[in-house]
Amino acid sequence: MVAWRFHSGRLCLDLMAEPPSDAGRLACWLVTAGLVPAGTPLDGVDGRWAERFGELARDIDHLVREQLAGRERCAGPRLDHLNALAAAPPPAPRAVPGAEGRLVRALAGPPGCAALLAAVARDAVDLLTDPVTRAALRQCSGEGCRRVYLDTSRGRRRRWCSSEICGNRERVARHRARTHG
């Protein structure tokens, strides 16, 4: 089982950081990310789905990094591809009685690749077109970490995508430098 990290603050940023590389990992990511409820049959997920999600992750990565670099005028095939994916209808959720009688989320039918791509692409469009949210984009300061996250901290001074992972690595490195150097 893969331990996916969802520390970025947006689904599209989490896909960008760790695009699933094969059908099994993608199926796990779709459930863990909350795009499909647990127990949803994902029989149609195959290598082509993983390729398409990888393409979307690369598009998002390019467009987000353009924003981080201060290049406001994004255009071109990556933006066109993102917009084309976002145009498809996302999966239709339903509320259904669960095992204990409480309402749980289900999908109206088996999710298609285009519908799931649309959900992530729409999240990216929302992120890229909202100036307040876009201004909160940050690159993790962790050594070797390329993750981009939304800094929603009170003073906008967050430095790492995850204090538990990248922040802890930096604190350990500083400690070692003080005690061994």
NULUM-31860 format. One record per residue: x, y, z of N, C-alpha, C in turn. Coordinates in steps of 0.001 Angstrom, whole numbers, plus 524288, in hexadecimal, padded with zeros to 5 digits. Layout:
+-------+-------+-------+-------+-------+-------+-------+-------+-------+
|  n.px |  n.py |  n.pz | ca.px | ca.py | ca.pz |  c.px |  c.py |  c.pz |
+-------+-------+-------+-------+-------+-------+-------+-------+-------+
|     X |     Y |     Z |     X |     Y |     Z |     X |     Y |     Z |
...
+-------+-------+-------+-------+-------+-------+-------+-------+-------+
END
This chain:
+-------+-------+-------+-------+-------+-------+-------+-------+-------+
|  n.px |  n.py |  n.pz | ca.px | ca.py | ca.pz |  c.px |  c.py |  c.pz |
+-------+-------+-------+-------+-------+-------+-------+-------+-------+
| 80354 | 7FB57 | 80000 | 80000 | 80000 | 80000 | 80376 | 804D8 | 80000 |
| 8023A | 80889 | 7FCBA | 8053A | 80D5B | 7FC37 | 8035D | 81141 | 8004B |
| 806FB | 813D7 | 802D1 | 80598 | 817F6 | 8068F | 805E1 | 81D29 | 803AC |
| 80189 | 81EC6 | 8017D | 80168 | 823AE | 7FE94 | 8019F | 8283D | 8025D |
| 80432 | 82C5E | 800C4 | 8048A | 83122 | 803E3 | 800E6 | 83531 | 8018B |
| 7FD4C | 8371D | 804AA | 7F9BB | 83B36 | 802FE | 7FA98 | 83FEC | 80685 |
| 7FF10 | 84293 | 805BA | 80091 | 84704 | 808F5 | 80056 | 84C2D | 80602 |
| 7FEEC | 84C06 | 8011F | 7FF5A | 850A9 | 7FDD0 | 7FADC | 8547E | 7FE6E |
| 7F677 | 852A7 | 80032 | 7F202 | 85622 | 800DE | 7EE4B | 8563A | 7FC46 |
| 7EFBA | 853BD | 7F80F | 7EC4E | 85354 | 7F371 | 7ED4F | 84E1E | 7F0CE |
| 7E939 | 84BCB | 7EEE2 | 7E99B | 846C8 | 7EC39 | 7ED42 | 8471B | 7E786 |
| 7ECCA | 84B47 | 7E473 | 7F009 | 84BC4 | 7DFC5 | 7F5D7 | 84C25 | 7E129 |
| 7F71A | 84EA7 | 7E58A | 7FC93 | 84F0F | 7E735 | 7FE93 | 849D0 | 7E92B |
| 7FB2D | 846C4 | 7EBA4 | 7FCC2 | 84196 | 7ED67 | 7FDBD | 83DF4 | 7E8C3 |
| 7FA86 | 83E57 | 7E4B8 | 7FB7C | 83B3C | 7DFFF | 80098 | 83CED | 7DD7C |
| 8017E | 841F4 | 7DD39 | 80640 | 8440F | 7DAF4 | 80B15 | 841F8 | 7DDD2 |
| 80ABF | 84192 | 7E2F9 | 80F36 | 83FE6 | 7E621 | 81063 | 83A1B | 7E594 |
| 80C63 | 836E7 | 7E532 | 80D1B | 8313A | 7E50A | 80965 | 82EB4 | 7E11B |
| 80A5D | 82F74 | 7DC0D | 806D6 | 82D00 | 7D83B | 80743 | 8270C | 7D877 |
| 802E4 | 8245D | 7D8F9 | 80307 | 81EA3 | 7D921 | 8054B | 81C71 | 7D414 |
| 808D1 | 818AA | 7D48C | 80BC7 | 816CA | 7D00D | 8096B | 81211 | 7CD49 |
| 805A2 | 80F88 | 7CFB3 | 8033E | 80B06 | 7CD26 | 7FD8F | 80A95 | 7CEE4 |
| 7FAC8 | 806DB | 7CC94 | 7F52C | 80659 | 7CD8F | 7F3F3 | 8054C | 7D34C |
| 7F6D5 | 801D7 | 7D5C9 | 7F5CB | 80090 | 7DB43 | 7F69E | 80534 | 7DED8 |
| 7FAD7 | 80805 | 7DE08 | 7FBED | 80CA2 | 7E138 | 7F7DD | 810E1 | 7E02C |
| 7F62D | 8116D | 7DB4A | 7F236 | 81556 | 7DA0B | 7ED0C | 81401 | 7DCC1 |
| 7EB77 | 80F26 | 7DC90 | 7E68F | 80D98 | 7DF1E | 7E6D5 | 80EDD | 7E4F4 |
| 7EB3D | 80DB7 | 7E766 | 7EBF1 | 80EEC | 7ECF9 | 7EBC5 | 814D3 | 7EDDC |
| 7EE5E | 817D5 | 7EA7A | 7EE79 | 81D87 | 7EB04 | 7E8FA | 81FD1 | 7EA7B |
| 7E5F1 | 81DDF | 7E6CB | 7E0A9 | 81FE5 | 7E5EB | 7DD42 | 81F47 | 7EAC9 |
| 7DDD2 | 81AE3 | 7ED78 | 7DACF | 819F5 | 7F23F | 7DCFE | 81D3B | 7F6B6 |
| 7E21D | 81D20 | 7F772 | 7E494 | 81FF9 | 7FBC4 | 7E3B8 | 825D7 | 7FB41 |
| 7E3B9 | 827C7 | 7F675 | 7E2DD | 82D5A | 7F579 | 7DD2E | 82EEB | 7F63E |
| 7D9AC | 82B1A | 7F687 | 7D426 | 82C45 | 7F744 | 7D12B | 82D3F | 7F238 |
| 7D39D | 82C36 | 7EDD0 | 7D0D0 | 82CE5 | 7E8D5 | 7CCAB | 828B9 | 7E80F |
| 7CDAE | 82418 | 7EA1A | 7C9C1 | 81FF4 | 7E9F1 | 7C948 | 81DAD | 7EF66 |
| 7C493 | 81C6A | 7F110 | 7C3DA | 81A1B | 7F63B | 7C65C | 814B3 | 7F687 |
| 7C82A | 81352 | 7FB22 | 7CA58 | 80E17 | 7FBF7 | 7C64C | 80A09 | 7FA5F |
| 7C814 | 805E1 | 7F7F6 | 7C494 | 801BA | 7F643 | 7C267 | 80281 | 7F0CA |
| 7C376 | 806FB | 7EE66 | 7C1A6 | 807EB | 7E90C | 7C4B7 | 80467 | 7E552 |
| 7C1FA | 8016C | 7E20C | 7C4D2 | 7FE2A | 7DE45 | 7C7EC | 80199 | 7DA7D |
| 7CCE6 | 8005C | 7D9F9 | 7D04D | 8034E | 7D670 | 7D2B6 | 7FF98 | 7D26C |
| 7CF6B | 7FC46 | 7D038 | 7D131 | 7F851 | 7CC82 | 7D36B | 7FAAC | 7C788 |
| 7D1AC | 7FF4C | 7C60F | 7D370 | 801B2 | 7C130 | 7D8C2 | 8044F | 7C18D |
| 7DAD3 | 804FD | 7C640 | 7DFE1 | 8079E | 7C6DF | 7E41E | 80428 | 7C487 |
| 7E706 | 80675 | 7C0E0 | 7EB41 | 8038C | 7BE5E | 7EFF3 | 80729 | 7BD85 |
| 7F3C7 | 8053C | 7BAC7 | 7F888 | 8083A | 7B9D3 | 7F782 | 80D46 | 7B6EA |
| 7F3C4 | 80D3D | 7B36A | 7F289 | 8120E | 7B080 | 7F069 | 81637 | 7B42F |
| 7ED3D | 814B8 | 7B800 | 7EB4F | 81876 | 7BBE2 | 7EFF8 | 81AE4 | 7BEC0 |
| 7F3A3 | 8179D | 7C068 | 7F83B | 8199A | 7C336 | 7FB49 | 81D6B | 7BFC6 |
| 7FBD4 | 81C40 | 7BAC5 | 7FE7F | 81FD6 | 7B728 | 7FBAB | 8250C | 7B6DE |
| 7F683 | 824DC | 7B679 | 7F375 | 829B2 | 7B606 | 7F3C0 | 82CF2 | 7BAFC |
| 7F3A9 | 82A6D | 7BF90 | 7F448 | 82D51 | 7C477 | 7F9D4 | 82F80 | 7C4E5 |
| 7FDAA | 82CA3 | 7C2E5 | 80308 | 82E9A | 7C2C8 | 8038C | 83364 | 7BF4E |
| 800F3 | 83356 | 7BACE | 800F9 | 837E7 | 7B750 | 7FE8E | 83CA0 | 7BA00 |
| 7FA2C | 83BBC | 7BCAE | 7F7A9 | 84000 | 7BF80 | 7FB3D | 84211 | 7C3CE |
| 7FDD9 | 83E99 | 7C695 | 8017B | 84046 | 7CAB5 | 805D2 | 843B0 | 7C870 |
| 807E2 | 84242 | 7C3E8 | 80C00 | 84569 | 7C169 | 809EB | 84AB2 | 7BFA6 |
| 8051E | 84AD3 | 7BDA4 | 802B8 | 84FD2 | 7BC23 | 8022E | 85362 | 7C0E4 |
| 80020 | 85140 | 7C520 | 7FF61 | 8544E | 7C9E6 | 804A1 | 85634 | 7CBF0 |
| 8087E | 852C0 | 7CBFD | 80DB4 | 8542F | 7CDD5 | 80FCF | 858DC | 7CABB |
| 80F6F | 85896 | 7C5AD | 8115F | 85CD7 | 7C260 | 80E83 | 861F7 | 7C381 |
| 80961 | 861C1 | 7C3A1 | 80645 | 8667F | 7C468 | 80704 | 868D2 | 7C9DB |
| 8074D | 86593 | 7CDD2 | 80815 | 86778 | 7D32C | 80D80 | 869E7 | 7D3B5 |
| 8116F | 86762 | 7D187 | 816C5 | 8698B | 7D1EB | 81751 | 86E9D | 7CEDD |
| 81462 | 86F30 | 7CAB9 | 8143A | 87439 | 7C7E9 | 81224 | 8787A | 7CB89 |
| 80E1C | 8772B | 7CE81 | 80BE7 | 87AEA | 7D23B | 80FD7 | 87C34 | 7D685 |
| 8127A | 8783E | 7D895 | 8165C | 87920 | 7DCAC | 81AE3 | 87C87 | 7DAC0 |
| 81C24 | 87C0C | 7D5C4 | 82067 | 87F1D | 7D37D | 81EAE | 884A6 | 7D21F |
| 819B3 | 885CD | 7D2EC | 817BE | 88B0A | 7D1D6 | 81633 | 88BF7 | 7CC35 |
| 815EF | 887C6 | 7C92B | 81445 | 88854 | 7C3B2 | 80E5C | 887B9 | 7C382 |
| 80BB4 | 88C15 | 7C3B7 | 805FE | 88C2B | 7C414 | 8034C | 88A83 | 7BF06 |
| 805BA | 88B52 | 7BAAD | 80320 | 88A46 | 7B5A6 | 80437 | 884C2 | 7B3C4 |
| 8016E | 88115 | 7B602 | 801EB | 87BA0 | 7B460 | 7FE6A | 87ABE | 7AFA8 |
| 80082 | 8783B | 7ABD4 | 7FD77 | 876C4 | 7A73B | 80049 | 8722A | 7A4BB |
| 7FDDA | 86FDB | 7A0F8 | 80064 | 86BAA | 79E25 | 7FDA6 | 8667C | 79EBE |
| 80030 | 86268 | 79CBE | 7FDB0 | 85D46 | 79C97 | 7FC78 | 85AF7 | 7A1FB |
| 7FF9A | 85C1A | 7A5E1 | 7FE85 | 859F0 | 7AB1B | 7F989 | 85C46 | 7AD63 |
| 7F8D5 | 86159 | 7ACB6 | 7F410 | 863E1 | 7AE85 | 7EF5E | 8620D | 7AB55 |
| 7F016 | 8617F | 7A652 | 7EBD6 | 85F88 | 7A2F9 | 7EA32 | 85A07 | 7A4A8 |
| 7EE0B | 856B4 | 7A5D1 | 7ECE7 | 8515B | 7A77D | 7EA0B | 85155 | 7ACB3 |
| 7EBD6 | 85489 | 7B067 | 7E943 | 854ED | 7B580 | 7E394 | 85694 | 7B4CE |
| 7E2A6 | 85A91 | 7B1AE | 7DD52 | 85C73 | 7B0CA | 7D9EB | 8585A | 7AE1B |
| 7DC21 | 85572 | 7AA71 | 7D923 | 8515A | 7A7CA | 7D78A | 84D1A | 7ABAB |
| 7DB22 | 84BA5 | 7AF20 | 7D9D2 | 847A7 | 7B309 | 7D5B2 | 849A8 | 7B6D4 |
| 7D619 | 84E8E | 7B85E | 7D263 | 850D6 | 7BC22 | 7CCE6 | 85150 | 7B9E6 |
| 7CC66 | 85139 | 7B4C2 | 7C74F | 851EF | 7B23D | 7C3C6 | 84D2A | 7B2BD |
| 7C600 | 8489E | 7B3BC | 7C2D0 | 843DF | 7B43A | 7BFC2 | 84403 | 7B95E |
| 7BB47 | 84185 | 7B989 | 7B85C | 84157 | 7BE84 | 7BB31 | 83DE9 | 7C27A |
| 7BB99 | 83FBC | 7C762 | 7BE12 | 83C87 | 7CB74 | 7BA5E | 8382A | 7CD24 |
| 7BC4F | 8347A | 7D046 | 7B8EB | 8303C | 7D21F | 7B452 | 8326F | 7D53C |
| 7AFD5 | 82FFD | 7D49C | 7AB20 | 831BF | 7D75E | 7AAC3 | 82F03 | 7DCAA |
| 7AB18 | 83205 | 7E0F3 | 7AA99 | 82F95 | 7E625 | 7A4E3 | 82EBF | 7E794 |
| 7A40B | 82B00 | 7EAFA | 79ED5 | 829E7 | 7ED0B | 79F4E | 828F0 | 7F2D7 |
| 79B3B | 82A14 | 7F5B4 | 79ADB | 828B3 | 7FB39 | 79785 | 823CB | 7FB8F |
| 799B4 | 81FBB | 7FDF8 | 796E7 | 81AC1 | 7FE7C | 7975C | 818D8 | 8041E |
| 79388 | 815CF | 805F7 | 793ED | 813AE | 80B43 | 79879 | 80FD4 | 80BAA |
| 79BAF | 81082 | 80FA6 | 7A00C | 80CF7 | 81098 | 79E5F | 80862 | 813E9 |
| 7A22A | 8054E | 81595 | 7A11F | 80090 | 81894 | 79E2E | 801AA | 81DA4 |
| 79F51 | 80605 | 8202A | 79CC0 | 8074B | 82523 | 79838 | 80B17 | 82470 |
| 79690 | 80BE8 | 81FA5 | 79220 | 80F4E | 81EA1 | 79394 | 814FE | 81DB8 |
| 79867 | 8167B | 81EF8 | 79A21 | 81BDC | 81E02 | 79B29 | 81C95 | 81838 |
| 79A69 | 82152 | 81677 | 79B6E | 8226C | 810FB | 7A14D | 8227C | 80FEB |
| 7A2C4 | 82004 | 80BA6 | 7A82E | 81FE8 | 809D8 | 7A84B | 82186 | 80426 |
| 7ACE2 | 82321 | 80265 | 7AD82 | 824DC | 7FCF8 | 7AEA9 | 8202F | 7F987 |
| 7AC1D | 82016 | 7F50B | 7AD0F | 81C26 | 7F104 | 7ACFE | 81EFF | 7EBCE |
| 7AE7D | 81C55 | 7E7BB | 7AE34 | 81EA5 | 7E287 | 7A984 | 81C6A | 7DFA8 |
| 7A74D | 81F92 | 7DC3D | 7A29B | 81DFD | 7D961 | 7A3AC | 8195E | 7D5C8 |
| 7A872 | 818AB | 7D440 | 7A9ED | 81459 | 7D0DB | 7AFC6 | 8139A | 7D10F |
| 7B1BF | 80FB5 | 7CE5C | 7B764 | 80EDF | 7CE53 | 7BA26 | 813C3 | 7CC34 |
| 7BE33 | 81591 | 7CEDD | 7C0C5 | 81A56 | 7CD0E | 7C415 | 81956 | 7C832 |
| 7C3AE | 81CE8 | 7C47D | 7C6F1 | 81CA1 | 7BFDD | 7CBD5 | 81FE9 | 7C096 |
| 7CFB6 | 81EBF | 7BD7C | 7D4A8 | 82193 | 7BDDF | 7D3DB | 82766 | 7BCE8 |
| 7D0D5 | 828C7 | 7B8DC | 7D00C | 82E4F | 7B789 | 7CD6F | 8313F | 7BC05 |
| 7C9BC | 82EBF | 7BEA5 | 7C6FC | 8314B | 7C2FE | 7CAA6 | 83247 | 7C790 |
| 7CDFA | 82E7A | 7C8C6 | 7D1A3 | 82F21 | 7CD21 | 7D5E0 | 83318 | 7CBD6 |
| 7D7B7 | 83306 | 7C6FC | 7DB72 | 8370B | 7C546 | 7D8F6 | 83C72 | 7C5A9 |
| 7D3F6 | 83CC7 | 7C444 | 7D13A | 841D2 | 7C472 | 7D10E | 843FB | 7C9FD |
| 7D03F | 8409B | 7CDD6 | 7D001 | 8426C | 7D341 | 7D52C | 844DE | 7D4E5 |
| 7D982 | 84268 | 7D383 | 7DEA8 | 8447E | 7D4F2 | 7DFE5 | 84955 | 7D1AE |
| 7DEA4 | 84935 | 7CCB0 | 7DFB4 | 84DB5 | 7C94E | 7DC92 | 85278 | 7CB14 |
| 7D7BC | 851A6 | 7CCBF | 7D496 | 8560A | 7CEB5 | 7D6F0 | 85853 | 7D3AF |
| 7D919 | 854FD | 7D6FA | 7DBC1 | 856E3 | 7DBA9 | 7E069 | 85A49 | 7DA19 |
| 7E349 | 858A8 | 7D620 | 7E7C5 | 85BC3 | 7D44A | 7E5FC | 860F1 | 7D1ED |
| 7E1C3 | 860D7 | 7CEF3 | 7DFB2 | 865B9 | 7CCB4 | 7DE19 | 8696B | 7D116 |
| 7DB64 | 8675F | 7D500 | 7D9D6 | 86AA3 | 7D97A | 7DE9D | 86D00 | 7DC1F |
| 7E298 | 869D4 | 7DD02 | 7E762 | 86BB4 | 7DF85 | 7EA04 | 86FF9 | 7DC4B |
| 7EAAA | 86EFC | 7D74D | 7ED97 | 87298 | 7D3ED | 7EAB0 | 877A6 | 7D2C4 |
| 7E58F | 877A3 | 7D36C | 7E28B | 87C59 | 7D222 | 7E0DA | 87F73 | 7D6E9 |
| 7E217 | 87D9D | 7DB87 | 7E0BD | 88066 | 7E054 | 7E597 | 88340 | 7E252 |
| 7E5BB | 88876 | 7E1DB | 7EA79 | 88B50 | 7E35C | 7EBFD | 88AAE | 7E917 |
| 7E83C | 88A2E | 7EC95 | 7E974 | 8899C | 7F221 | 7EBFE | 88449 | 7F31E |
| 7E9B6 | 88043 | 7F0F6 | 7EBDA | 87B07 | 7F1A6 | 7F120 | 87A8C | 7EEE7 |
| 7F16F | 87C96 | 7EA3D | 7F650 | 87C65 | 7E737 | 7FAC2 | 87F16 | 7EA25 |
| 7F989 | 8834B | 7ECEC | 7FD89 | 88625 | 7EFE7 | 7FF90 | 882F6 | 7F47E |
| 7FCC1 | 87EED | 7F619 | 7FE63 | 87BAD | 7FA7A | 801C5 | 87710 | 7F8BF |
| 802D5 | 87693 | 7F3AD | 80629 | 87254 | 7F1C9 | 80BBB | 8730E | 7F3C0 |
| 80E0C | 86ED5 | 7F5B5 | 81370 | 86EF2 | 7F798 | 8163F | 869FF | 7F5DE |
| 81B4C | 86A84 | 7F4FE | 81EBB | 86613 | 7F3FB | 820F2 | 8644B | 7F937 |
| 820CC | 85F45 | 7FA4A | 822E0 | 85D32 | 7FF2E | 828B3 | 85E77 | 7FF9A |
| 82A5E | 86005 | 80443 | 82FDC | 86144 | 80548 | 83308 | 85C76 | 806CA |
| 8308C | 85806 | 80722 | 83353 | 8533A | 8087A | 83748 | 851D2 | 80451 |
| 83BE0 | 85019 | 8060F | 8400A | 84EC6 | 80264 | 83E44 | 84A61 | 7FEC3 |
| 83E6F | 84B63 | 7F9C5 | 83CFC | 84789 | 7F5E2 | 83720 | 846E6 | 7F504 |
| 833E7 | 849B5 | 7F7CF | 82E3A | 8493A | 7F72F | 82C59 | 84D0F | 7F308 |
| 82964 | 84B18 | 7EF59 | 82745 | 84E64 | 7EB27 | 82177 | 84F8A | 7EBF0 |
| 81F54 | 84DED | 7F05A | 819B9 | 84E87 | 7F13E | 81842 | 8544B | 7F1BC |
| 813E6 | 855A8 | 7EF55 | 81194 | 85AD5 | 7EFCF | 80CBA | 85A36 | 7F32E |
| 80BC8 | 85DED | 7F69C | 80760 | 85D9A | 7FA36 | 804E6 | 862FB | 7FACD |
| 8004F | 86315 | 7FD33 | 7FDB5 | 867FD | 7FE81 | 7FF1C | 86968 | 80415 |
| 80145 | 86E00 | 804CF | 80293 | 86FDD | 80A0A | 7FDCE | 87293 | 80C45 |
| 7FB08 | 86FCE | 80F95 | 7F662 | 871FB | 81219 | 7F770 | 87316 | 817DC |
| 7FC6A | 8732B | 81954 | 7FDBF | 87436 | 81EC5 | 7FC5F | 879DB | 82023 |
| 7FBB2 | 87AD4 | 8251A | 7F9F0 | 87FF2 | 826EA | 7FD78 | 88462 | 8250B |
| 80287 | 883D3 | 825AD | 80624 | 88806 | 82424 | 80884 | 88752 | 81EC1 |
| 8069A | 88372 | 81BDB | 808A9 | 8823B | 816A7 | 80E97 | 88156 | 816DF |
| 8104A | 87E68 | 81AF9 | 815E1 | 87D5F | 81B9C | 81727 | 8778E | 81B5C |
| 8138D | 87478 | 81980 | 81487 | 86ED6 | 81903 | 818FF | 86DFD | 81529 |
| 81C93 | 86A80 | 81674 | 82126 | 869A3 | 81330 | 82127 | 8645D | 8106F |
| 81E40 | 8609C | 81296 | 81E88 | 85B4D | 8108E | 81928 | 85953 | 80F03 |
| 8192A | 855B1 | 80B5C | 8143A | 8533C | 809D1 | 81201 | 85031 | 80E69 |
| 8157A | 84DEA | 81193 | 813DA | 84AF2 | 8162B | 817DD | 84BC2 | 81A75 |
| 8161F | 84DCA | 81ED5 | 8199D | 84E77 | 8234C | 81B82 | 84930 | 8253C |
| 81830 | 84533 | 824D9 | 81999 | 84005 | 826B5 | 81DB5 | 83D6C | 82352 |
| 81DEE | 83EB6 | 81E4F | 821A7 | 83C10 | 81ADB | 82625 | 83FBA | 81976 |
| 8253F | 84385 | 81627 | 8297A | 84704 | 81481 | 82B72 | 84A66 | 81905 |
| 827EB | 84C55 | 81C37 | 82981 | 84F7D | 820AF | 82CBE | 84C54 | 82484 |
| 82B17 | 84783 | 8257D | 82E00 | 8442A | 8290C | 83369 | 842ED | 826E2 |
| 833CE | 841E8 | 821D3 | 838EE | 840E4 | 81F78 | 83C9C | 8457C | 8204D |
| 83A94 | 84A36 | 81F91 | 83DE0 | 84ECE | 82044 | 83F73 | 84F7A | 825F8 |
| 83BE5 | 84EA1 | 8298E | 83D2B | 84F19 | 82F20 | 84145 | 84B08 | 830B5 |
| 840C5 | 84643 | 82EB9 | 84498 | 8422A | 82FDD | 849EA | 843AB | 82D9E |
| 84A08 | 845A8 | 828D2 | 84EFE | 84743 | 82667 | 8518E | 84BA4 | 82987 |
| 84E84 | 84F69 | 82B56 | 850B8 | 853AF | 82E83 | 852D9 | 85192 | 833A4 |
| 84FFA | 84DFE | 83609 | 851BC | 84BA3 | 83AF4 | 856E5 | 848BD | 83A2C |
| 85726 | 845AD | 83604 | 85BFD | 842BE | 834EE | 8608A | 8466B | 833F8 |
| 85F90 | 84AA1 | 8312C | 863C4 | 84E6D | 8300C | 865C0 | 850D6 | 83522 |
| 8623A | 851F3 | 838CF | 863D3 | 85448 | 83DD1 | 866CB | 85069 | 8412D |
| 86511 | 84B8B | 8413F | 8676A | 847C5 | 844D2 | 86C15 | 844E1 | 8428A |
| 86C87 | 844AA | 83D77 | 870D9 | 841CB | 83AFE | 8748A | 84556 | 83803 |
| 8737D | 84A47 | 837F0 | 876B2 | 84DA6 | 834A7 | 8790D | 851CE | 83794 |
+-------+-------+-------+-------+-------+-------+-------+-------+-------+
END
